[in-house]
Amino acid sequence: MNGIPDTALLVEQLRKQIADLESPEEPNFLKSDETLIRFLKSRDWDLEATERMLRKTITWRTQFRPFALECTHCRTAPGSHTLRQIGFDQANRPVIYATFYSAYPSQRNPAVEALTHLIYVFENAVRSMQPGVSQWVFVLDCAGMSAINCSPRLGYECAQVLSNHYPERLGLAICIRPGPMFKVAWQAIKPFLPIQTANKVCIVNSKSQLQPTLEQHFPRSIVEWLTKEYNLNRAEPKLSRYRPFWLHRPDTDESHDPRGDKPYVDNWVIKRHSSGHLPHPNMIDYLAGKLRSTANLMELNEHVDMLEDDEMAEVDEATAKKLLASLPSQYQIPVDAKTAAIN
C-alpha cells in the first residue's frame, strides 16, 4: 500500500469482512484492535490477504489450541529445551533467550516437541505483555551449535509459525557470536523469511560488539544477566556444561540466577502472576518439588564425554556447508518450501 494507511478505517472494514468468524475459547482475540492491526501490517494493509490470514489463524488456533499447550517433552527430558523468557527489555517487551551450549542432551530435538515448546513460550510471552506492548525480543547465544544439534528444517518451520500465526510479534532478534554452522544455516533459511522479519535480525560477531548492543536495548539487569550467561557458556565446565537453568545454584555463582533477571524471577517465576503467564516448565516442576536437581545433574554427567569433543570442534564455512548438505532429509528445508509472503 502506498502512502500512510487509514488504520481506523481498515480495522473497521476488516471487522465487517470477518464478522462471521468466531473464536469461542478466545473471545477477545478478534475484538482486539491491536490484533487486527498486526495482521493488517504484516500483509501490507491488504484487506483480502489479511482476511485470508486471519481465517487460517483462527482455524489453526481452534484446532491446535496453542493457548492451552503444555511442553510434555520438557518434563520427560528436563533441560532439552533452553528457550525461555528471562525478563523485559527497555521498552518492556518480553525477552526470550536460548542457547545451544547448556541444552541437554545435545542433539536435534524432535520437530514436533521443539515447535510445541516454542509456541508455549510465545503464548506465555504474550500473557506477560503490558498494555501497549505487542512484541517480544529474542536473544540466541550460538555457543555450542554444531552439526549434531543443527536442523535447518526446524528453523524453517519455526519461521513459518511465527510469520503465519504471530505476525508482527518479533521486535528484534539478536544472534550472539554465530559460527560457520549457524551462518550457513541462516543463509539457507533467510530466503524463506519475509524481508521485514529478516531485517529484524541483529548479528553480534565479536565480543567487543556485545556490550554496546545489549546496552542499546536492555536495562542494566538484563545486560548483566546476558553478559554472565555469555561468559558461562564459554567457560571451561567444572563438571558438566549442561547447567540446570531451572534453579539458582549458589555453588556456581550466587549473583547469577539462570532463570532470569531478579525482577522477572521475583514477579513471574516464584510468584504465579495474575496474567496467567507461566515460566519454563522445568522451573514450574522444580518449584513444585517434581524435579530434583541432583538426580538430573548425575544424568547429565553420564552423557558429557561422548559428545563434548565433537560439539566444541570448530569448522570452517566450507565444512559447515558439507555437513549441512549431508544431514538426513528430515532435517533439511523441504524442497517445496515457500516464502512466508503475502498470499
ABEGO torsion letter per residue (X at the ends): XBEBBBAAAAAAAAAAAAAABBBAABAAAAABAAAAAAAAAAAGGBAAAAAAAAAAAAAAAAAAGAAABBBAAAAABBGABABBBAEBBAAGBBBBBBBAAABOBBBBBBAAAAAAAAAAAAAAAAAABBBGBABBBBBBBABGBBAAABBAAAAAAAAAAAAAABBGABABBBBBGBBAAAAAAAAAAAAABBAAAAAABBBBABAAAAAAAAAAABBAAAAAAAAAAAAAAABBBAABABBBAABBBAAABAABBAAEBAAAAAAAAABBBAAGBBBBAAAAAAAAGABBAAAAAAAAAAAAAAAAAAAABBBBAAAAAAAAAABBAAABBBAABBBBBBX
